[in-house]
Amino acid sequence: MKLKGVFDAIFAETVVLLHQQKYLDIRVIHGDETTTAAKKGGDNLGFSGHKHLKGDKVVAFCDRSCNVIAPFISAPGNRNESPLLKTALPQVTRIAQQVGLNLSKILVSLDGVYDSRANRKAIFNRGMMPNIPANPRGRKTLKRGRKAIFDAAIFQERFRTIERVFAWEDKFRRLLLRFERSSGLHYALKTLAYAMINLRHFCQG
């Protein structure tokens, strides 16, 4: 949709501006998913399991200063978010190339649901380092092999970074529930909201 493309360009310019003004802190990138309930139905929806709602989910990334740095990846609410990471990472590198960010050796901090060999390899292949807690997945004994690198203190930052971004997003009442039947329009509005979150630095005092 053309509207979404316009808002994508606006969002990208906010990341460029933040980088130029040195507001970005990308020593660590925090990522997570959030699910939005659909008020009127529409396309790209799925039953969201334990949440007992029909909705869709997105995967978003932010820096340590709660600036959104990559467009989100959308999927029906019944999709497991772990496989979505391989689709989301190219969006991160695309924005980095467009802005001029060097992602080499940057930590990518994610929830344990993303703990898989494929996801760790996808992060390593882009020159970044995963910071993902081990997911036991019902194991009664420790997983064999070399223990993965994990910094618990950095992982705890997600509760005041990416979770705060999602809380700010919920302040946009149009996005708290999905009213649009067209996913393209809904995601365009989400992109605009993320752009406004990034521009908060220039609206103070």
KAQUIFEN-V909361 format. One record per residue. N is the residue number from 1. RES is the residue in one letter. OMEGA is omega in whole degrees, 0 to 359 (none if undefined). Layout:
# KAQUIFEN-V909361
N&RES&OMEGA ; N&RES&OMEGA
This chain:
# KAQUIFEN-V909361
1&M&183 ; 2&K&181 ; 3&L&179 ; 4&K&178 ; 5&G&178 ; 6&V&181 ; 7&F&174 ; 8&D&179 ; 9&A&178 ; 10&I&180 ; 11&F&180 ; 12&A&179 ; 13&E&177 ; 14&T&178 ; 15&V&176 ; 16&V&181 ; 17&L&179 ; 18&L&179 ; 19&H&180 ; 20&Q&181 ; 21&Q&177 ; 22&K&175 ; 23&Y&183 ; 24&L&174 ; 25&D&187 ; 26&I&172 ; 27&R&176 ; 28&V&174 ; 29&I&179 ; 30&H&179 ; 31&G&177 ; 32&D&179 ; 33&E&175 ; 34&T&183 ; 35&T&179 ; 36&T&177 ; 37&A&180 ; 38&A&182 ; 39&K&187 ; 40&K&182 ; 41&G&181 ; 42&G&183 ; 43&D&174 ; 44&N&180 ; 45&L&176 ; 46&G&178 ; 47&F&189 ; 48&S&170 ; 49&G&187 ; 50&H&182 ; 51&K&176 ; 52&H&177 ; 53&L&172 ; 54&K&183 ; 55&G&178 ; 56&D&182 ; 57&K&177 ; 58&V&173 ; 59&V&183 ; 60&A&179 ; 61&F&176 ; 62&C&177 ; 63&D&184 ; 64&R&178 ; 65&S&178 ; 66&C&174 ; 67&N&179 ; 68&V&187 ; 69&I&181 ; 70&A&175 ; 71&P&183 ; 72&F&174 ; 73&I&183 ; 74&S&178 ; 75&A&175 ; 76&P&186 ; 77&G&181 ; 78&N&179 ; 79&R&173 ; 80&N&187 ; 81&E&183 ; 82&S&178 ; 83&P&182 ; 84&L&184 ; 85&L&181 ; 86&K&176 ; 87&T&183 ; 88&A&184 ; 89&L&176 ; 90&P&177 ; 91&Q&178 ; 92&V&181 ; 93&T&179 ; 94&R&178 ; 95&I&180 ; 96&A&178 ; 97&Q&181 ; 98&Q&183 ; 99&V&184 ; 100&G&179 ; 101&L&176 ; 102&N&184 ; 103&L&183 ; 104&S&176 ; 105&K&178 ; 106&I&177 ; 107&L&174 ; 108&V&185 ; 109&S&184 ; 110&L&178 ; 111&D&183 ; 112&G&179 ; 113&V&180 ; 114&Y&182 ; 115&D&175 ; 116&S&180 ; 117&R&181 ; 118&A&181 ; 119&N&178 ; 120&R&180 ; 121&K&180 ; 122&A&178 ; 123&I&179 ; 124&F&182 ; 125&N&178 ; 126&R&175 ; 127&G&180 ; 128&M&182 ; 129&M&181 ; 130&P&172 ; 131&N&187 ; 132&I&177 ; 133&P&180 ; 134&A&178 ; 135&N&184 ; 136&P&179 ; 137&R&176 ; 138&G&179 ; 139&R&175 ; 140&K&177 ; 141&T&180 ; 142&L&178 ; 143&K&180 ; 144&R&179 ; 145&G&182 ; 146&R&181 ; 147&K&181 ; 148&A&177 ; 149&I&179 ; 150&F&178 ; 151&D&184 ; 152&A&181 ; 153&A&178 ; 154&I&179 ; 155&F&181 ; 156&Q&179 ; 157&E&184 ; 158&R&183 ; 159&F&175 ; 160&R&177 ; 161&T&186 ; 162&I&178 ; 163&E&177 ; 164&R&177 ; 165&V&179 ; 166&F&177 ; 167&A&176 ; 168&W&179 ; 169&E&181 ; 170&D&176 ; 171&K&176 ; 172&F&190 ; 173&R&179 ; 174&R&183 ; 175&L&180 ; 176&L&169 ; 177&L&178 ; 178&R&179 ; 179&F&184 ; 180&E&175 ; 181&R&180 ; 182&S&180 ; 183&S&180 ; 184&G&179 ; 185&L&180 ; 186&H&182 ; 187&Y&174 ; 188&A&178 ; 189&L&176 ; 190&K&179 ; 191&T&177 ; 192&L&178 ; 193&A&179 ; 194&Y&176 ; 195&A&179 ; 196&M&175 ; 197&I&180 ; 198&N&184 ; 199&L&182 ; 200&R&181 ; 201&H&186 ; 202&F&182 ; 203&C&183 ; 204&Q&173 ; 205&G&none
